[in-house]
């Protein structure tokens, strides 16, 4: 019975474990790509020239000027812009639950479009982002422009469901072992 309690507690901890630290990203964070194209087809064409970058799976986008959030994971992330509501140099992207982004080829695009460079692209996998830690964007075009939108590209992962499945499997093993122990 004690083993069962320990397994239940461990499963609960796995479900609710999330890092408290945010990953800080600034215009000088390396590695990065940047360019002066100001519309998405031109940006995607410029990025496609590098075979190491894959933006084929768009997952999340948040726009500053009332554009809201878009993408398959719009309910899983929330972006809060700061400094100025309509002209922010900083933003915080937080995981709110549900499906997350994971695996390799995870990218963050930060765009203004009216400044040079007009956009920055960061390799979040290389930076060690796990898909649930907050992303703190700081110092983008201060006093001379602002973040107009942020987008995430990568592979969606259903982490809570995976943890529940793992927990159910461990619980099943514990119950099966207990049943065998008492049936002798």
Short mmCIF file of the C-alpha atoms (twelve columns), coordinates in Angstrom:
data_MODEL
# 
_entry.id   MODEL 
# 
loop_
_atom_site.group_PDB 
_atom_site.id 
_atom_site.type_symbol 
_atom_site.label_atom_id 
_atom_site.label_alt_id 
_atom_site.label_comp_id 
_atom_site.label_asym_id 
_atom_site.label_seq_id 
_atom_site.Cartn_x 
_atom_site.Cartn_y 
_atom_site.Cartn_z 
_atom_site.pdbx_PDB_model_num 
ATOM 1   C CA . UNK A 1   0.000  0.000   0.000   1 
ATOM 2   C CA . UNK A 2   2.912  2.310   0.779   1 
ATOM 3   C CA . UNK A 3   4.357  1.748   -2.701  1 
ATOM 4   C CA . UNK A 4   1.014  2.701   -4.243  1 
ATOM 5   C CA . UNK A 5   0.940  5.978   -2.278  1 
ATOM 6   C CA . UNK A 6   4.489  6.817   -3.349  1 
ATOM 7   C CA . UNK A 7   3.638  6.136   -6.999  1 
ATOM 8   C CA . UNK A 8   0.528  8.328   -6.830  1 
ATOM 9   C CA . UNK A 9   2.520  11.201  -5.265  1 
ATOM 10  C CA . UNK A 10  5.280  10.875  -7.872  1 
ATOM 11  C CA . UNK A 11  2.741  10.920  -10.716 1 
ATOM 12  C CA . UNK A 12  1.088  14.027  -9.267  1 
ATOM 13  C CA . UNK A 13  4.465  15.755  -9.020  1 
ATOM 14  C CA . UNK A 14  5.249  14.919  -12.646 1 
ATOM 15  C CA . UNK A 15  1.942  16.410  -13.771 1 
ATOM 16  C CA . UNK A 16  2.438  19.715  -12.030 1 
ATOM 17  C CA . UNK A 17  6.196  20.100  -12.337 1 
ATOM 18  C CA . UNK A 18  7.123  23.154  -14.378 1 
ATOM 19  C CA . UNK A 19  10.237 25.281  -14.282 1 
ATOM 20  C CA . UNK A 20  9.835  28.625  -12.545 1 
ATOM 21  C CA . UNK A 21  12.570 30.393  -14.503 1 
ATOM 22  C CA . UNK A 22  11.944 32.195  -17.753 1 
ATOM 23  C CA . UNK A 23  14.264 31.960  -20.741 1 
ATOM 24  C CA . UNK A 24  15.479 35.504  -21.503 1 
ATOM 25  C CA . UNK A 25  15.708 36.384  -25.189 1 
ATOM 26  C CA . UNK A 26  17.081 39.716  -26.435 1 
ATOM 27  C CA . UNK A 27  18.105 40.974  -29.883 1 
ATOM 28  C CA . UNK A 28  21.662 39.876  -29.044 1 
ATOM 29  C CA . UNK A 29  20.739 36.282  -28.070 1 
ATOM 30  C CA . UNK A 30  22.704 33.832  -30.192 1 
ATOM 31  C CA . UNK A 31  22.029 31.891  -32.367 1 
ATOM 32  C CA . UNK A 32  19.670 34.071  -34.300 1 
ATOM 33  C CA . UNK A 33  18.664 34.965  -37.789 1 
ATOM 34  C CA . UNK A 34  17.394 38.382  -38.797 1 
ATOM 35  C CA . UNK A 35  16.362 40.212  -41.921 1 
ATOM 36  C CA . UNK A 36  14.662 43.253  -43.394 1 
ATOM 37  C CA . UNK A 37  11.733 41.591  -45.185 1 
ATOM 38  C CA . UNK A 38  8.462  42.926  -43.797 1 
ATOM 39  C CA . UNK A 39  5.823  40.377  -44.833 1 
ATOM 40  C CA . UNK A 40  5.558  36.685  -43.945 1 
ATOM 41  C CA . UNK A 41  5.980  35.244  -47.475 1 
ATOM 42  C CA . UNK A 42  9.220  37.239  -47.920 1 
ATOM 43  C CA . UNK A 43  10.447 36.263  -44.428 1 
ATOM 44  C CA . UNK A 44  9.666  32.583  -45.055 1 
ATOM 45  C CA . UNK A 45  11.427 32.734  -48.435 1 
ATOM 46  C CA . UNK A 46  14.532 34.282  -46.847 1 
ATOM 47  C CA . UNK A 47  14.562 31.716  -44.030 1 
ATOM 48  C CA . UNK A 48  13.986 28.806  -46.455 1 
ATOM 49  C CA . UNK A 49  17.431 29.488  -47.933 1 
ATOM 50  C CA . UNK A 50  18.946 27.972  -44.776 1 
ATOM 51  C CA . UNK A 51  18.444 24.185  -44.782 1 
ATOM 52  C CA . UNK A 52  18.772 24.059  -40.967 1 
ATOM 53  C CA . UNK A 53  15.593 26.072  -40.387 1 
ATOM 54  C CA . UNK A 54  12.138 24.504  -40.624 1 
ATOM 55  C CA . UNK A 55  9.144  26.810  -40.293 1 
ATOM 56  C CA . UNK A 56  6.731  24.378  -41.921 1 
ATOM 57  C CA . UNK A 57  4.702  23.781  -38.742 1 
ATOM 58  C CA . UNK A 58  3.152  27.035  -37.523 1 
ATOM 59  C CA . UNK A 59  1.713  26.571  -34.021 1 
ATOM 60  C CA . UNK A 60  1.117  29.914  -32.287 1 
ATOM 61  C CA . UNK A 61  0.976  33.626  -33.063 1 
ATOM 62  C CA . UNK A 62  0.131  36.632  -30.926 1 
ATOM 63  C CA . UNK A 63  -0.355 40.118  -32.348 1 
ATOM 64  C CA . UNK A 64  -0.099 43.349  -30.360 1 
ATOM 65  C CA . UNK A 65  -2.748 45.517  -32.012 1 
ATOM 66  C CA . UNK A 66  -5.873 43.551  -31.210 1 
ATOM 67  C CA . UNK A 67  -5.053 40.727  -33.581 1 
ATOM 68  C CA . UNK A 68  -5.344 38.258  -30.730 1 
ATOM 69  C CA . UNK A 69  -3.857 34.796  -30.793 1 
ATOM 70  C CA . UNK A 70  -3.898 32.251  -33.591 1 
ATOM 71  C CA . UNK A 71  -2.637 28.752  -34.348 1 
ATOM 72  C CA . UNK A 72  -3.222 25.200  -33.163 1 
ATOM 73  C CA . UNK A 73  -1.794 26.009  -29.721 1 
ATOM 74  C CA . UNK A 74  -3.487 29.376  -29.193 1 
ATOM 75  C CA . UNK A 75  -5.180 28.053  -26.044 1 
ATOM 76  C CA . UNK A 76  -1.922 26.693  -24.621 1 
ATOM 77  C CA . UNK A 77  0.132  29.906  -24.595 1 
ATOM 78  C CA . UNK A 78  -0.540 33.524  -23.632 1 
ATOM 79  C CA . UNK A 79  1.570  36.555  -24.538 1 
ATOM 80  C CA . UNK A 80  1.644  39.680  -22.395 1 
ATOM 81  C CA . UNK A 81  3.275  42.753  -23.915 1 
ATOM 82  C CA . UNK A 82  4.865  45.416  -21.724 1 
ATOM 83  C CA . UNK A 83  6.447  48.880  -21.744 1 
ATOM 84  C CA . UNK A 84  3.629  50.305  -23.843 1 
ATOM 85  C CA . UNK A 85  0.384  48.554  -24.800 1 
ATOM 86  C CA . UNK A 86  0.594  49.548  -28.471 1 
ATOM 87  C CA . UNK A 87  4.382  49.934  -28.843 1 
ATOM 88  C CA . UNK A 88  6.045  47.235  -26.679 1 
ATOM 89  C CA . UNK A 89  9.755  46.437  -26.594 1 
ATOM 90  C CA . UNK A 90  9.203  43.538  -24.166 1 
ATOM 91  C CA . UNK A 91  6.875  40.533  -23.990 1 
ATOM 92  C CA . UNK A 92  6.292  37.428  -21.895 1 
ATOM 93  C CA . UNK A 93  5.089  34.202  -23.518 1 
ATOM 94  C CA . UNK A 94  3.699  31.788  -20.927 1 
ATOM 95  C CA . UNK A 95  2.488  28.214  -21.154 1 
ATOM 96  C CA . UNK A 96  -1.063 28.031  -19.743 1 
ATOM 97  C CA . UNK A 97  -1.725 24.290  -20.054 1 
ATOM 98  C CA . UNK A 98  -2.788 21.740  -22.629 1 
ATOM 99  C CA . UNK A 99  -0.570 20.826  -25.550 1 
ATOM 100 C CA . UNK A 100 2.916  22.274  -25.558 1 
ATOM 101 C CA . UNK A 101 5.730  22.577  -28.072 1 
ATOM 102 C CA . UNK A 102 8.629  20.145  -27.893 1 
ATOM 103 C CA . UNK A 103 11.187 18.149  -29.771 1 
ATOM 104 C CA . UNK A 104 13.645 19.600  -32.230 1 
ATOM 105 C CA . UNK A 105 13.241 22.416  -34.726 1 
ATOM 106 C CA . UNK A 106 11.457 24.767  -32.322 1 
ATOM 107 C CA . UNK A 107 11.603 28.394  -33.463 1 
ATOM 108 C CA . UNK A 108 10.512 31.835  -32.198 1 
ATOM 109 C CA . UNK A 109 9.918  34.642  -34.684 1 
ATOM 110 C CA . UNK A 110 9.801  38.207  -33.259 1 
ATOM 111 C CA . UNK A 111 8.625  40.753  -35.824 1 
ATOM 112 C CA . UNK A 112 8.242  44.501  -36.193 1 
ATOM 113 C CA . UNK A 113 8.368  45.034  -39.938 1 
ATOM 114 C CA . UNK A 114 8.967  48.779  -39.851 1 
ATOM 115 C CA . UNK A 115 12.520 48.751  -38.473 1 
ATOM 116 C CA . UNK A 116 15.847 47.274  -39.516 1 
ATOM 117 C CA . UNK A 117 16.156 44.443  -38.856 1 
ATOM 118 C CA . UNK A 118 12.445 43.850  -39.341 1 
ATOM 119 C CA . UNK A 119 12.466 40.431  -37.637 1 
ATOM 120 C CA . UNK A 120 14.517 38.067  -35.495 1 
ATOM 121 C CA . UNK A 121 14.340 34.260  -35.503 1 
ATOM 122 C CA . UNK A 122 15.647 32.221  -32.560 1 
ATOM 123 C CA . UNK A 123 16.373 28.480  -32.330 1 
ATOM 124 C CA . UNK A 124 14.606 27.632  -29.054 1 
ATOM 125 C CA . UNK A 125 15.726 24.006  -29.146 1 
ATOM 126 C CA . UNK A 126 19.362 25.128  -29.191 1 
ATOM 127 C CA . UNK A 127 18.649 27.547  -26.318 1 
ATOM 128 C CA . UNK A 128 17.293 24.655  -24.243 1 
ATOM 129 C CA . UNK A 129 13.629 25.656  -24.110 1 
ATOM 130 C CA . UNK A 130 11.396 22.808  -22.925 1 
ATOM 131 C CA . UNK A 131 8.077  24.108  -24.278 1 
ATOM 132 C CA . UNK A 132 6.601  25.051  -20.894 1 
ATOM 133 C CA . UNK A 133 9.089  27.521  -19.391 1 
ATOM 134 C CA . UNK A 134 8.167  31.166  -19.934 1 
ATOM 135 C CA . UNK A 135 9.917  33.118  -22.690 1 
ATOM 136 C CA . UNK A 136 10.851 36.670  -21.649 1 
ATOM 137 C CA . UNK A 137 11.531 38.928  -24.648 1 
ATOM 138 C CA . UNK A 138 13.388 42.099  -23.752 1 
ATOM 139 C CA . UNK A 139 14.824 45.143  -25.533 1 
ATOM 140 C CA . UNK A 140 13.371 44.740  -29.018 1 
ATOM 141 C CA . UNK A 141 13.445 48.033  -30.933 1 
ATOM 142 C CA . UNK A 142 13.334 50.255  -27.786 1 
ATOM 143 C CA . UNK A 143 12.166 53.807  -28.505 1 
ATOM 144 C CA . UNK A 144 12.331 53.208  -32.255 1 
ATOM 145 C CA . UNK A 145 9.635  50.679  -32.981 1 
ATOM 146 C CA . UNK A 146 8.059  47.761  -31.245 1 
ATOM 147 C CA . UNK A 147 7.212  44.099  -31.326 1 
ATOM 148 C CA . UNK A 148 4.210  43.756  -33.648 1 
ATOM 149 C CA . UNK A 149 3.819  39.978  -33.243 1 
ATOM 150 C CA . UNK A 150 5.503  36.807  -32.050 1 
ATOM 151 C CA . UNK A 151 5.140  33.331  -33.578 1 
ATOM 152 C CA . UNK A 152 6.176  29.839  -32.500 1 
ATOM 153 C CA . UNK A 153 6.973  27.012  -34.907 1 
ATOM 154 C CA . UNK A 154 7.716  23.404  -34.033 1 
ATOM 155 C CA . UNK A 155 6.174  20.106  -33.017 1 
ATOM 156 C CA . UNK A 156 3.147  19.979  -30.689 1 
ATOM 157 C CA . UNK A 157 3.435  17.648  -27.693 1 
ATOM 158 C CA . UNK A 158 0.554  16.578  -25.492 1 
ATOM 159 C CA . UNK A 159 2.537  16.465  -22.241 1 
ATOM 160 C CA . UNK A 160 -0.284 16.333  -19.671 1 
ATOM 161 C CA . UNK A 161 -1.897 13.428  -21.497 1 
ATOM 162 C CA . UNK A 162 1.447  11.643  -21.716 1 
ATOM 163 C CA . UNK A 163 1.995  12.045  -17.969 1 
ATOM 164 C CA . UNK A 164 -1.517 10.793  -17.229 1 
ATOM 165 C CA . UNK A 165 -0.884 7.750   -19.401 1 
ATOM 166 C CA . UNK A 166 2.406  7.091   -17.606 1 
ATOM 167 C CA . UNK A 167 0.685  7.460   -14.227 1 
ATOM 168 C CA . UNK A 168 -2.120 5.114   -15.234 1 
ATOM 169 C CA . UNK A 169 0.420  2.534   -16.380 1 
ATOM 170 C CA . UNK A 170 2.367  2.748   -13.111 1 
ATOM 171 C CA . UNK A 171 -0.847 2.503   -11.127 1 
ATOM 172 C CA . UNK A 172 -1.901 -0.554  -13.145 1 
ATOM 173 C CA . UNK A 173 1.430  -2.247  -12.497 1 
ATOM 174 C CA . UNK A 174 1.162  -1.505  -8.768  1 
ATOM 175 C CA . UNK A 175 -2.402 -2.862  -8.574  1 
ATOM 176 C CA . UNK A 176 -1.486 -5.967  -10.582 1 
ATOM 177 C CA . UNK A 177 1.496  -6.617  -8.288  1 
ATOM 178 C CA . UNK A 178 -0.650 -6.134  -5.207  1 
ATOM 179 C CA . UNK A 179 -3.319 -8.511  -6.547  1 
ATOM 180 C CA . UNK A 180 -0.668 -11.198 -7.247  1 
ATOM 181 C CA . UNK A 181 0.788  -10.713 -3.743  1 
ATOM 182 C CA . UNK A 182 -2.551 -11.239 -1.987  1 
ATOM 183 C CA . UNK A 183 -3.804 -14.064 -4.224  1 
ATOM 184 C CA . UNK A 184 -1.191 -16.529 -2.924  1 
# 
